[in-house]
């Protein structure tokens, strides 16, 4: 952007939020003499609706466009628009494929839900080697976390404006020097580039699954006590304090629960073996009364295996639910009460799957966008 001739200033200072002024800033195109000058907010509105690949190319248009697309303000705006896209044009499914060797594959979520055939492609990542095991740990705020020959990890992003950071929680188990079998919990900080041991979960570690990141906290489902009571525990990445989340007021018993994230909200899947699963969603984080039974998904009566389903990966614009069933995807159409299996080319047996949104978010601390801490209201 050029506000005056020979100005060298960028549109935004990366270390401070944009200042509000009464005068509208304008962006000059490369041929300012022949092409109209548009207000900055119009340019942001247009560019924020474009895919990442296109935006990376548009950074070469001019210095002002490069400054705009690289700014914290624009990265936040672009991520917000991507999350709210009900057609999932920028959402991708990522999976750990076992054959012919451990690798990551990704495909369009929109294609998986709405097209007859979806095409999977290889996912590029560091230290790619057929002898290395790799798995998806989690996805949040436009970032994907994977573990290569790793232990038990969970990831999240510390969202405080003053100390924004990418954090990874790891649970390490093994025999110590005294010969005892021990488990230790550590948190890795990208900003500090170091691990720190934390004394948490003294009454039992949540080994069952990776943490589910919602509202600035990691969450697990675990069983505790002599009666193996199932509960939801949380770990606040900012304060490093553990807690619990009140569960739905279940109407029936006799089910096997599991924890997930659906549309940015915490959800619980209640599996009634060989019959159906109930999906509960927490509409407002911290408010037990906001738990809502979203849908009941029946098992495929023609399938002799009958279960279990994974926690839901997403809910489509028409109410369809995407789940994992064994080593295949299942889409449940609530309106027609029908199940179908999408076809995916260039795909094979996989371990797990997750959904991520394409973004411009950077892992470089000084270039990372500043997120605001907000209460979860049920939107991704």
Short mmCIF file of the C-alpha atoms (twelve columns), coordinates in Angstrom:
data_MODEL
# 
_entry.id   MODEL 
# 
loop_
_atom_site.group_PDB 
_atom_site.id 
_atom_site.type_symbol 
_atom_site.label_atom_id 
_atom_site.label_alt_id 
_atom_site.label_comp_id 
_atom_site.label_asym_id 
_atom_site.label_seq_id 
_atom_site.Cartn_x 
_atom_site.Cartn_y 
_atom_site.Cartn_z 
_atom_site.pdbx_PDB_model_num 
ATOM 1   C CA . UNK A 1   0.000   0.000   0.000   1 
ATOM 2   C CA . UNK A 2   1.166   3.533   -0.697  1 
ATOM 3   C CA . UNK A 3   -0.353  6.373   1.257   1 
ATOM 4   C CA . UNK A 4   2.077   8.858   -0.207  1 
ATOM 5   C CA . UNK A 5   4.776   8.889   -2.792  1 
ATOM 6   C CA . UNK A 6   7.947   6.912   -1.985  1 
ATOM 7   C CA . UNK A 7   6.419   5.561   1.253   1 
ATOM 8   C CA . UNK A 8   8.236   2.482   2.554   1 
ATOM 9   C CA . UNK A 9   5.754   1.606   5.315   1 
ATOM 10  C CA . UNK A 10  3.805   -1.658  5.211   1 
ATOM 11  C CA . UNK A 11  0.078   -1.858  5.689   1 
ATOM 12  C CA . UNK A 12  0.340   -3.228  9.193   1 
ATOM 13  C CA . UNK A 13  3.041   -3.440  11.792  1 
ATOM 14  C CA . UNK A 14  3.401   -7.188  12.458  1 
ATOM 15  C CA . UNK A 15  3.978   -6.593  16.165  1 
ATOM 16  C CA . UNK A 16  0.946   -4.416  16.813  1 
ATOM 17  C CA . UNK A 17  -2.720  -4.605  15.801  1 
ATOM 18  C CA . UNK A 18  -3.836  -2.187  13.068  1 
ATOM 19  C CA . UNK A 19  -4.858  1.253   14.317  1 
ATOM 20  C CA . UNK A 20  -8.325  2.547   13.649  1 
ATOM 21  C CA . UNK A 21  -8.368  5.831   11.749  1 
ATOM 22  C CA . UNK A 22  -11.124 7.832   10.168  1 
ATOM 23  C CA . UNK A 23  -9.333  8.010   6.840   1 
ATOM 24  C CA . UNK A 24  -9.711  4.954   4.648   1 
ATOM 25  C CA . UNK A 25  -6.442  3.540   3.459   1 
ATOM 26  C CA . UNK A 26  -6.200  2.661   -0.186  1 
ATOM 27  C CA . UNK A 27  -4.088  0.135   -2.051  1 
ATOM 28  C CA . UNK A 28  -2.455  1.057   -5.343  1 
ATOM 29  C CA . UNK A 29  -2.322  -1.607  -8.010  1 
ATOM 30  C CA . UNK A 30  0.854   -1.925  -10.100 1 
ATOM 31  C CA . UNK A 31  -0.674  0.297   -12.789 1 
ATOM 32  C CA . UNK A 32  -2.204  2.924   -10.578 1 
ATOM 33  C CA . UNK A 33  -2.511  5.407   -13.407 1 
ATOM 34  C CA . UNK A 34  -4.978  3.296   -15.391 1 
ATOM 35  C CA . UNK A 35  -6.675  1.096   -12.782 1 
ATOM 36  C CA . UNK A 36  -8.940  2.496   -10.023 1 
ATOM 37  C CA . UNK A 37  -7.642  2.553   -6.440  1 
ATOM 38  C CA . UNK A 38  -9.772  0.397   -4.126  1 
ATOM 39  C CA . UNK A 39  -10.240 0.918   -0.375  1 
ATOM 40  C CA . UNK A 40  -8.190  -1.442  1.723   1 
ATOM 41  C CA . UNK A 41  -11.192 -3.167  3.323   1 
ATOM 42  C CA . UNK A 42  -12.556 -4.072  -0.127  1 
ATOM 43  C CA . UNK A 43  -9.236  -5.649  -1.117  1 
ATOM 44  C CA . UNK A 44  -9.127  -7.603  2.165   1 
ATOM 45  C CA . UNK A 45  -12.719 -8.780  1.667   1 
ATOM 46  C CA . UNK A 46  -11.925 -10.072 -1.832  1 
ATOM 47  C CA . UNK A 47  -8.548  -11.648 -1.087  1 
ATOM 48  C CA . UNK A 48  -9.702  -13.347 2.124   1 
ATOM 49  C CA . UNK A 49  -12.040 -15.518 0.030   1 
ATOM 50  C CA . UNK A 50  -9.242  -16.921 -2.137  1 
ATOM 51  C CA . UNK A 51  -7.405  -20.218 -1.502  1 
ATOM 52  C CA . UNK A 52  -3.931  -20.249 0.031   1 
ATOM 53  C CA . UNK A 53  -2.168  -21.370 -3.148  1 
ATOM 54  C CA . UNK A 54  -3.587  -18.405 -5.040  1 
ATOM 55  C CA . UNK A 55  -2.662  -15.942 -2.286  1 
ATOM 56  C CA . UNK A 56  0.946   -17.135 -2.256  1 
ATOM 57  C CA . UNK A 57  1.152   -16.260 -5.948  1 
ATOM 58  C CA . UNK A 58  -0.545  -12.886 -5.449  1 
ATOM 59  C CA . UNK A 59  2.165   -11.809 -3.019  1 
ATOM 60  C CA . UNK A 60  4.288   -11.193 -6.107  1 
ATOM 61  C CA . UNK A 61  1.859   -8.601  -7.528  1 
ATOM 62  C CA . UNK A 62  3.309   -5.681  -5.580  1 
ATOM 63  C CA . UNK A 63  5.036   -4.759  -2.328  1 
ATOM 64  C CA . UNK A 64  1.778   -3.485  -0.881  1 
ATOM 65  C CA . UNK A 65  -0.068  -6.728  -1.682  1 
ATOM 66  C CA . UNK A 66  2.779   -8.785  -0.216  1 
ATOM 67  C CA . UNK A 67  2.641   -6.707  2.941   1 
ATOM 68  C CA . UNK A 68  -1.125  -7.075  3.160   1 
ATOM 69  C CA . UNK A 69  -1.246  -10.850 2.608   1 
ATOM 70  C CA . UNK A 70  1.586   -11.381 5.124   1 
ATOM 71  C CA . UNK A 71  0.027   -9.209  7.832   1 
ATOM 72  C CA . UNK A 72  -1.401  -10.635 11.057  1 
ATOM 73  C CA . UNK A 73  -4.700  -8.879  10.418  1 
ATOM 74  C CA . UNK A 74  -5.179  -10.490 7.022   1 
ATOM 75  C CA . UNK A 75  -4.084  -13.963 8.191   1 
ATOM 76  C CA . UNK A 76  -6.700  -13.785 10.967  1 
ATOM 77  C CA . UNK A 77  -9.374  -12.645 8.534   1 
ATOM 78  C CA . UNK A 78  -8.535  -15.341 5.999   1 
ATOM 79  C CA . UNK A 79  -8.586  -18.098 8.637   1 
ATOM 80  C CA . UNK A 80  -11.946 -16.871 9.982   1 
ATOM 81  C CA . UNK A 81  -13.506 -16.926 6.500   1 
ATOM 82  C CA . UNK A 82  -12.106 -20.403 5.829   1 
ATOM 83  C CA . UNK A 83  -13.509 -21.802 9.066   1 
ATOM 84  C CA . UNK A 84  -16.995 -20.475 8.370   1 
ATOM 85  C CA . UNK A 85  -17.191 -21.888 4.850   1 
ATOM 86  C CA . UNK A 86  -20.126 -24.322 5.015   1 
ATOM 87  C CA . UNK A 87  -19.076 -25.862 1.692   1 
ATOM 88  C CA . UNK A 88  -15.702 -26.872 3.185   1 
ATOM 89  C CA . UNK A 89  -13.848 -25.610 0.106   1 
ATOM 90  C CA . UNK A 90  -10.642 -25.128 2.143   1 
ATOM 91  C CA . UNK A 91  -11.039 -28.057 4.502   1 
ATOM 92  C CA . UNK A 92  -9.010  -31.213 3.990   1 
ATOM 93  C CA . UNK A 93  -9.039  -34.716 5.438   1 
ATOM 94  C CA . UNK A 94  -5.616  -36.006 6.498   1 
ATOM 95  C CA . UNK A 95  -4.971  -39.696 7.293   1 
ATOM 96  C CA . UNK A 96  -2.117  -42.005 8.222   1 
ATOM 97  C CA . UNK A 97  -1.994  -44.690 5.511   1 
ATOM 98  C CA . UNK A 98  -0.310  -48.006 6.331   1 
ATOM 99  C CA . UNK A 99  0.360   -49.539 2.913   1 
ATOM 100 C CA . UNK A 100 2.712   -49.873 1.169   1 
ATOM 101 C CA . UNK A 101 4.436   -48.013 4.040   1 
ATOM 102 C CA . UNK A 102 3.591   -45.423 6.669   1 
ATOM 103 C CA . UNK A 103 2.665   -42.181 4.928   1 
ATOM 104 C CA . UNK A 104 0.187   -39.317 5.093   1 
ATOM 105 C CA . UNK A 105 -2.569  -38.747 2.543   1 
ATOM 106 C CA . UNK A 106 -4.995  -35.874 2.194   1 
ATOM 107 C CA . UNK A 107 -8.102  -35.205 0.153   1 
ATOM 108 C CA . UNK A 108 -10.788 -32.553 -0.185  1 
ATOM 109 C CA . UNK A 109 -13.491 -32.697 2.480   1 
ATOM 110 C CA . UNK A 110 -15.975 -31.158 0.048   1 
ATOM 111 C CA . UNK A 111 -15.286 -33.950 -2.473  1 
ATOM 112 C CA . UNK A 112 -15.683 -36.610 0.190   1 
ATOM 113 C CA . UNK A 113 -19.119 -35.305 1.158   1 
ATOM 114 C CA . UNK A 114 -20.623 -34.251 -2.161  1 
ATOM 115 C CA . UNK A 115 -18.851 -35.925 -5.092  1 
ATOM 116 C CA . UNK A 116 -19.045 -39.566 -6.307  1 
ATOM 117 C CA . UNK A 117 -15.271 -40.026 -6.095  1 
ATOM 118 C CA . UNK A 118 -12.618 -38.185 -4.069  1 
ATOM 119 C CA . UNK A 119 -8.953  -38.233 -5.027  1 
ATOM 120 C CA . UNK A 120 -6.319  -38.584 -2.293  1 
ATOM 121 C CA . UNK A 121 -2.803  -37.187 -2.763  1 
ATOM 122 C CA . UNK A 122 0.411   -37.498 -0.786  1 
ATOM 123 C CA . UNK A 123 0.889   -35.070 2.090   1 
ATOM 124 C CA . UNK A 124 4.358   -33.548 2.170   1 
ATOM 125 C CA . UNK A 125 6.059   -33.368 5.572   1 
ATOM 126 C CA . UNK A 126 9.602   -33.224 7.060   1 
ATOM 127 C CA . UNK A 127 11.729  -36.350 7.555   1 
ATOM 128 C CA . UNK A 128 9.628   -38.320 5.093   1 
ATOM 129 C CA . UNK A 129 11.059  -41.840 5.057   1 
ATOM 130 C CA . UNK A 130 9.414   -45.256 4.477   1 
ATOM 131 C CA . UNK A 131 11.239  -46.586 7.553   1 
ATOM 132 C CA . UNK A 132 9.716   -43.958 9.837   1 
ATOM 133 C CA . UNK A 133 6.323   -44.356 11.449  1 
ATOM 134 C CA . UNK A 134 4.138   -41.259 11.241  1 
ATOM 135 C CA . UNK A 135 0.733   -40.378 12.580  1 
ATOM 136 C CA . UNK A 136 -1.547  -37.385 12.881  1 
ATOM 137 C CA . UNK A 137 -1.602  -35.900 16.379  1 
ATOM 138 C CA . UNK A 138 -4.144  -33.149 15.820  1 
ATOM 139 C CA . UNK A 139 -5.143  -30.019 13.939  1 
ATOM 140 C CA . UNK A 140 -5.991  -26.569 15.300  1 
ATOM 141 C CA . UNK A 141 -5.947  -22.934 14.179  1 
ATOM 142 C CA . UNK A 142 -4.822  -23.828 10.667  1 
ATOM 143 C CA . UNK A 143 -1.896  -25.968 11.873  1 
ATOM 144 C CA . UNK A 144 -1.332  -29.727 11.578  1 
ATOM 145 C CA . UNK A 145 0.703   -31.600 14.204  1 
ATOM 146 C CA . UNK A 146 2.232   -34.983 13.350  1 
ATOM 147 C CA . UNK A 147 4.475   -37.375 15.292  1 
ATOM 148 C CA . UNK A 148 7.368   -39.147 13.548  1 
ATOM 149 C CA . UNK A 149 8.542   -42.205 15.478  1 
ATOM 150 C CA . UNK A 150 6.902   -40.415 18.392  1 
ATOM 151 C CA . UNK A 151 5.428   -41.161 21.772  1 
ATOM 152 C CA . UNK A 152 2.010   -40.011 22.989  1 
ATOM 153 C CA . UNK A 153 1.547   -36.366 21.971  1 
ATOM 154 C CA . UNK A 154 -1.215  -33.784 21.932  1 
ATOM 155 C CA . UNK A 155 -0.997  -30.308 20.477  1 
ATOM 156 C CA . UNK A 156 -2.605  -26.923 20.852  1 
ATOM 157 C CA . UNK A 157 -2.015  -23.217 20.485  1 
ATOM 158 C CA . UNK A 158 -1.723  -20.893 23.461  1 
ATOM 159 C CA . UNK A 159 -4.098  -18.113 22.472  1 
ATOM 160 C CA . UNK A 160 -3.199  -15.306 24.850  1 
ATOM 161 C CA . UNK A 161 -2.522  -12.157 22.872  1 
ATOM 162 C CA . UNK A 162 0.622   -11.243 24.796  1 
ATOM 163 C CA . UNK A 163 2.255   -14.689 24.745  1 
ATOM 164 C CA . UNK A 164 0.979   -16.415 21.633  1 
ATOM 165 C CA . UNK A 165 2.756   -19.723 21.207  1 
ATOM 166 C CA . UNK A 166 2.464   -23.232 19.774  1 
ATOM 167 C CA . UNK A 167 2.602   -25.907 22.459  1 
ATOM 168 C CA . UNK A 168 2.838   -29.693 22.342  1 
ATOM 169 C CA . UNK A 169 2.049   -31.920 25.323  1 
ATOM 170 C CA . UNK A 170 3.863   -35.253 25.450  1 
ATOM 171 C CA . UNK A 171 3.427   -38.284 27.718  1 
ATOM 172 C CA . UNK A 172 6.658   -40.287 27.978  1 
ATOM 173 C CA . UNK A 173 6.742   -43.736 29.578  1 
ATOM 174 C CA . UNK A 174 9.577   -46.139 30.305  1 
ATOM 175 C CA . UNK A 175 11.898  -47.581 32.927  1 
ATOM 176 C CA . UNK A 176 13.879  -45.016 34.927  1 
ATOM 177 C CA . UNK A 177 17.376  -45.463 36.376  1 
ATOM 178 C CA . UNK A 178 15.940  -46.985 39.563  1 
ATOM 179 C CA . UNK A 179 14.270  -49.730 37.534  1 
ATOM 180 C CA . UNK A 180 10.728  -48.454 38.070  1 
ATOM 181 C CA . UNK A 181 8.282   -47.936 35.229  1 
ATOM 182 C CA . UNK A 182 7.392   -44.239 35.115  1 
ATOM 183 C CA . UNK A 183 5.330   -41.883 33.022  1 
ATOM 184 C CA . UNK A 184 6.176   -38.224 32.701  1 
ATOM 185 C CA . UNK A 185 4.205   -35.356 31.211  1 
ATOM 186 C CA . UNK A 186 6.117   -32.598 29.434  1 
ATOM 187 C CA . UNK A 187 5.137   -29.513 27.461  1 
ATOM 188 C CA . UNK A 188 7.170   -28.300 24.515  1 
ATOM 189 C CA . UNK A 189 7.130   -24.573 23.739  1 
ATOM 190 C CA . UNK A 190 7.965   -23.528 20.195  1 
ATOM 191 C CA . UNK A 191 8.808   -20.007 21.353  1 
ATOM 192 C CA . UNK A 192 11.255  -21.247 24.011  1 
ATOM 193 C CA . UNK A 193 12.333  -24.272 21.897  1 
ATOM 194 C CA . UNK A 194 12.443  -26.447 25.016  1 
ATOM 195 C CA . UNK A 195 10.581  -29.136 26.985  1 
ATOM 196 C CA . UNK A 196 9.331   -28.556 30.534  1 
ATOM 197 C CA . UNK A 197 8.124   -31.274 32.886  1 
ATOM 198 C CA . UNK A 198 4.787   -30.632 34.588  1 
ATOM 199 C CA . UNK A 199 3.261   -32.523 37.522  1 
ATOM 200 C CA . UNK A 200 -0.286  -33.260 36.410  1 
ATOM 201 C CA . UNK A 201 -2.731  -36.185 36.206  1 
ATOM 202 C CA . UNK A 202 -1.434  -37.721 39.442  1 
ATOM 203 C CA . UNK A 203 -4.619  -39.784 39.714  1 
ATOM 204 C CA . UNK A 204 -4.218  -41.339 36.274  1 
ATOM 205 C CA . UNK A 205 -2.887  -40.426 32.847  1 
ATOM 206 C CA . UNK A 206 -5.221  -40.151 29.822  1 
ATOM 207 C CA . UNK A 207 -3.533  -42.718 27.556  1 
ATOM 208 C CA . UNK A 208 -6.551  -43.653 25.467  1 
ATOM 209 C CA . UNK A 209 -6.313  -40.977 22.782  1 
ATOM 210 C CA . UNK A 210 -4.685  -37.709 21.777  1 
ATOM 211 C CA . UNK A 211 -6.023  -34.568 23.414  1 
ATOM 212 C CA . UNK A 212 -8.921  -32.698 21.824  1 
ATOM 213 C CA . UNK A 213 -8.207  -28.977 21.558  1 
ATOM 214 C CA . UNK A 214 -11.187 -26.735 22.362  1 
ATOM 215 C CA . UNK A 215 -11.366 -23.274 23.930  1 
ATOM 216 C CA . UNK A 216 -7.635  -23.070 24.699  1 
ATOM 217 C CA . UNK A 217 -7.576  -26.424 26.496  1 
ATOM 218 C CA . UNK A 218 -6.682  -30.027 25.695  1 
ATOM 219 C CA . UNK A 219 -9.303  -32.630 26.643  1 
ATOM 220 C CA . UNK A 220 -9.262  -36.400 27.106  1 
ATOM 221 C CA . UNK A 221 -11.716 -39.073 28.089  1 
ATOM 222 C CA . UNK A 222 -10.375 -41.528 30.655  1 
ATOM 223 C CA . UNK A 223 -11.535 -44.170 33.112  1 
ATOM 224 C CA . UNK A 224 -10.689 -43.824 36.803  1 
ATOM 225 C CA . UNK A 225 -11.406 -45.626 40.073  1 
ATOM 226 C CA . UNK A 226 -12.264 -49.215 40.874  1 
ATOM 227 C CA . UNK A 227 -15.505 -48.952 38.922  1 
ATOM 228 C CA . UNK A 228 -13.726 -47.558 35.829  1 
ATOM 229 C CA . UNK A 229 -15.854 -44.429 35.831  1 
ATOM 230 C CA . UNK A 230 -15.469 -42.454 32.580  1 
ATOM 231 C CA . UNK A 231 -14.774 -38.733 32.849  1 
ATOM 232 C CA . UNK A 232 -13.607 -35.807 30.712  1 
ATOM 233 C CA . UNK A 233 -10.412 -34.147 31.939  1 
ATOM 234 C CA . UNK A 234 -8.840  -30.949 30.638  1 
ATOM 235 C CA . UNK A 235 -5.486  -29.191 30.683  1 
ATOM 236 C CA . UNK A 236 -5.304  -25.417 30.229  1 
ATOM 237 C CA . UNK A 237 -2.291  -24.621 28.040  1 
ATOM 238 C CA . UNK A 238 -2.066  -21.084 29.409  1 
ATOM 239 C CA . UNK A 239 -2.351  -21.636 33.165  1 
ATOM 240 C CA . UNK A 240 -1.144  -25.289 33.129  1 
ATOM 241 C CA . UNK A 241 -4.063  -26.231 35.383  1 
ATOM 242 C CA . UNK A 242 -6.040  -29.476 35.103  1 
ATOM 243 C CA . UNK A 243 -9.797  -29.696 35.398  1 
ATOM 244 C CA . UNK A 244 -12.867 -31.711 34.468  1 
ATOM 245 C CA . UNK A 245 -15.778 -31.052 32.131  1 
ATOM 246 C CA . UNK A 246 -19.293 -31.973 33.161  1 
ATOM 247 C CA . UNK A 247 -20.838 -34.568 30.870  1 
ATOM 248 C CA . UNK A 248 -24.260 -34.606 29.221  1 
ATOM 249 C CA . UNK A 249 -27.257 -35.806 31.205  1 
ATOM 250 C CA . UNK A 250 -27.491 -39.122 29.429  1 
ATOM 251 C CA . UNK A 251 -30.966 -40.616 29.128  1 
ATOM 252 C CA . UNK A 252 -29.777 -44.214 28.699  1 
ATOM 253 C CA . UNK A 253 -26.876 -46.308 29.942  1 
ATOM 254 C CA . UNK A 254 -25.005 -49.308 28.637  1 
ATOM 255 C CA . UNK A 255 -22.901 -47.454 26.085  1 
ATOM 256 C CA . UNK A 256 -19.186 -46.980 25.440  1 
ATOM 257 C CA . UNK A 257 -18.235 -43.254 25.376  1 
ATOM 258 C CA . UNK A 258 -15.498 -41.508 23.400  1 
ATOM 259 C CA . UNK A 259 -14.472 -37.867 23.064  1 
ATOM 260 C CA . UNK A 260 -14.109 -35.764 19.924  1 
ATOM 261 C CA . UNK A 261 -14.383 -32.317 18.362  1 
ATOM 262 C CA . UNK A 262 -17.134 -31.380 15.939  1 
ATOM 263 C CA . UNK A 263 -17.215 -27.958 14.295  1 
ATOM 264 C CA . UNK A 264 -14.877 -26.538 16.932  1 
ATOM 265 C CA . UNK A 265 -17.017 -27.802 19.835  1 
ATOM 266 C CA . UNK A 266 -16.447 -30.661 22.242  1 
ATOM 267 C CA . UNK A 267 -18.556 -33.736 21.477  1 
ATOM 268 C CA . UNK A 268 -19.188 -37.145 23.043  1 
ATOM 269 C CA . UNK A 269 -20.036 -40.240 21.052  1 
ATOM 270 C CA . UNK A 270 -22.089 -42.847 22.955  1 
ATOM 271 C CA . UNK A 271 -21.720 -46.242 21.288  1 
ATOM 272 C CA . UNK A 272 -24.513 -48.751 21.845  1 
ATOM 273 C CA . UNK A 273 -22.812 -51.905 20.451  1 
ATOM 274 C CA . UNK A 274 -24.191 -53.202 17.136  1 
ATOM 275 C CA . UNK A 275 -27.198 -50.877 17.378  1 
ATOM 276 C CA . UNK A 276 -26.446 -47.152 17.058  1 
ATOM 277 C CA . UNK A 277 -24.404 -44.235 18.372  1 
ATOM 278 C CA . UNK A 278 -25.631 -40.997 19.918  1 
ATOM 279 C CA . UNK A 279 -23.652 -37.817 19.206  1 
ATOM 280 C CA . UNK A 280 -23.752 -35.127 21.908  1 
ATOM 281 C CA . UNK A 281 -22.281 -31.660 21.331  1 
ATOM 282 C CA . UNK A 282 -21.370 -28.927 23.839  1 
ATOM 283 C CA . UNK A 283 -22.822 -25.757 22.301  1 
ATOM 284 C CA . UNK A 284 -21.305 -23.375 24.861  1 
ATOM 285 C CA . UNK A 285 -18.088 -24.340 26.585  1 
ATOM 286 C CA . UNK A 286 -18.382 -24.361 30.377  1 
ATOM 287 C CA . UNK A 287 -22.180 -24.577 30.372  1 
ATOM 288 C CA . UNK A 288 -23.395 -28.105 31.115  1 
ATOM 289 C CA . UNK A 289 -26.953 -27.182 30.146  1 
ATOM 290 C CA . UNK A 290 -25.751 -26.524 26.581  1 
ATOM 291 C CA . UNK A 291 -25.055 -30.220 25.905  1 
ATOM 292 C CA . UNK A 292 -27.350 -31.243 23.062  1 
ATOM 293 C CA . UNK A 293 -27.955 -34.664 21.498  1 
ATOM 294 C CA . UNK A 294 -27.263 -33.840 17.884  1 
ATOM 295 C CA . UNK A 295 -28.066 -37.085 16.088  1 
ATOM 296 C CA . UNK A 296 -28.411 -40.849 16.449  1 
ATOM 297 C CA . UNK A 297 -26.513 -42.770 13.775  1 
ATOM 298 C CA . UNK A 298 -27.568 -46.407 13.203  1 
ATOM 299 C CA . UNK A 299 -25.116 -49.123 12.291  1 
ATOM 300 C CA . UNK A 300 -25.258 -50.583 8.800   1 
ATOM 301 C CA . UNK A 301 -27.665 -53.473 9.178   1 
ATOM 302 C CA . UNK A 302 -26.165 -55.178 6.121   1 
ATOM 303 C CA . UNK A 303 -22.641 -55.155 7.562   1 
ATOM 304 C CA . UNK A 304 -21.786 -58.214 9.710   1 
ATOM 305 C CA . UNK A 305 -19.079 -56.315 11.609  1 
ATOM 306 C CA . UNK A 306 -21.302 -53.538 13.010  1 
ATOM 307 C CA . UNK A 307 -18.861 -51.169 14.587  1 
ATOM 308 C CA . UNK A 308 -17.516 -49.265 16.197  1 
ATOM 309 C CA . UNK A 309 -17.759 -45.800 14.653  1 
ATOM 310 C CA . UNK A 310 -15.206 -43.106 15.305  1 
ATOM 311 C CA . UNK A 311 -16.173 -39.765 16.765  1 
ATOM 312 C CA . UNK A 312 -17.626 -37.541 13.991  1 
ATOM 313 C CA . UNK A 313 -15.160 -35.659 11.783  1 
ATOM 314 C CA . UNK A 314 -17.598 -33.042 10.530  1 
ATOM 315 C CA . UNK A 315 -21.221 -32.130 9.950   1 
ATOM 316 C CA . UNK A 316 -22.132 -30.983 6.444   1 
ATOM 317 C CA . UNK A 317 -24.363 -28.086 5.422   1 
ATOM 318 C CA . UNK A 318 -27.289 -30.498 4.905   1 
ATOM 319 C CA . UNK A 319 -26.818 -32.179 8.272   1 
ATOM 320 C CA . UNK A 320 -24.837 -35.158 6.993   1 
ATOM 321 C CA . UNK A 321 -22.335 -36.667 9.431   1 
ATOM 322 C CA . UNK A 322 -18.898 -37.951 8.404   1 
ATOM 323 C CA . UNK A 323 -17.411 -40.747 10.519  1 
ATOM 324 C CA . UNK A 324 -14.739 -43.415 10.259  1 
ATOM 325 C CA . UNK A 325 -15.968 -47.027 10.204  1 
ATOM 326 C CA . UNK A 326 -13.132 -49.515 10.490  1 
ATOM 327 C CA . UNK A 327 -10.754 -48.346 7.765   1 
ATOM 328 C CA . UNK A 328 -13.261 -46.533 5.596   1 
ATOM 329 C CA . UNK A 329 -15.319 -43.369 5.717   1 
ATOM 330 C CA . UNK A 330 -19.080 -43.381 6.274   1 
ATOM 331 C CA . UNK A 331 -21.488 -40.519 5.552   1 
ATOM 332 C CA . UNK A 332 -24.809 -40.609 7.374   1 
ATOM 333 C CA . UNK A 333 -27.657 -38.660 5.776   1 
ATOM 334 C CA . UNK A 334 -29.964 -37.786 8.640   1 
ATOM 335 C CA . UNK A 335 -32.769 -36.598 6.363   1 
ATOM 336 C CA . UNK A 336 -32.985 -39.899 4.454   1 
ATOM 337 C CA . UNK A 337 -31.712 -42.043 7.356   1 
ATOM 338 C CA . UNK A 338 -29.214 -43.566 4.933   1 
ATOM 339 C CA . UNK A 339 -25.521 -44.530 5.050   1 
ATOM 340 C CA . UNK A 340 -23.080 -44.526 2.157   1 
ATOM 341 C CA . UNK A 341 -19.336 -45.036 1.747   1 
ATOM 342 C CA . UNK A 342 -17.525 -42.441 -0.363  1 
ATOM 343 C CA . UNK A 343 -15.036 -43.774 -2.895  1 
ATOM 344 C CA . UNK A 344 -11.458 -42.505 -2.642  1 
ATOM 345 C CA . UNK A 345 -8.779  -43.144 -5.248  1 
ATOM 346 C CA . UNK A 346 -5.080  -43.485 -4.420  1 
ATOM 347 C CA . UNK A 347 -5.992  -44.538 -0.896  1 
ATOM 348 C CA . UNK A 348 -5.492  -47.611 1.330   1 
ATOM 349 C CA . UNK A 349 -5.926  -48.912 4.871   1 
ATOM 350 C CA . UNK A 350 -5.485  -46.065 7.353   1 
ATOM 351 C CA . UNK A 351 -5.110  -45.668 11.116  1 
ATOM 352 C CA . UNK A 352 -6.833  -42.385 11.882  1 
ATOM 353 C CA . UNK A 353 -8.188  -39.279 10.203  1 
ATOM 354 C CA . UNK A 354 -8.587  -35.624 11.097  1 
ATOM 355 C CA . UNK A 355 -9.829  -32.417 9.480   1 
ATOM 356 C CA . UNK A 356 -7.680  -29.338 8.951   1 
ATOM 357 C CA . UNK A 357 -8.272  -26.020 7.241   1 
ATOM 358 C CA . UNK A 358 -5.752  -24.545 4.806   1 
ATOM 359 C CA . UNK A 359 -4.285  -21.334 6.183   1 
ATOM 360 C CA . UNK A 360 -1.465  -18.799 6.037   1 
ATOM 361 C CA . UNK A 361 -0.647  -19.295 9.721   1 
ATOM 362 C CA . UNK A 362 3.103   -19.434 10.314  1 
ATOM 363 C CA . UNK A 363 5.049   -21.313 12.976  1 
ATOM 364 C CA . UNK A 364 7.598   -18.491 13.116  1 
ATOM 365 C CA . UNK A 365 6.746   -16.664 16.381  1 
ATOM 366 C CA . UNK A 366 7.262   -13.154 15.021  1 
ATOM 367 C CA . UNK A 367 5.163   -13.889 11.936  1 
ATOM 368 C CA . UNK A 368 2.407   -15.856 13.640  1 
ATOM 369 C CA . UNK A 369 -1.052  -14.295 13.795  1 
ATOM 370 C CA . UNK A 370 -2.327  -12.916 17.088  1 
ATOM 371 C CA . UNK A 371 -5.395  -14.866 18.127  1 
ATOM 372 C CA . UNK A 372 -7.927  -13.595 20.576  1 
ATOM 373 C CA . UNK A 373 -9.095  -15.813 23.407  1 
ATOM 374 C CA . UNK A 374 -12.820 -16.278 23.110  1 
ATOM 375 C CA . UNK A 375 -15.307 -18.648 24.629  1 
ATOM 376 C CA . UNK A 376 -16.355 -21.440 22.341  1 
ATOM 377 C CA . UNK A 377 -19.898 -20.940 21.105  1 
ATOM 378 C CA . UNK A 378 -20.128 -23.977 18.850  1 
ATOM 379 C CA . UNK A 379 -18.430 -22.593 15.755  1 
ATOM 380 C CA . UNK A 380 -15.185 -23.808 14.300  1 
# 
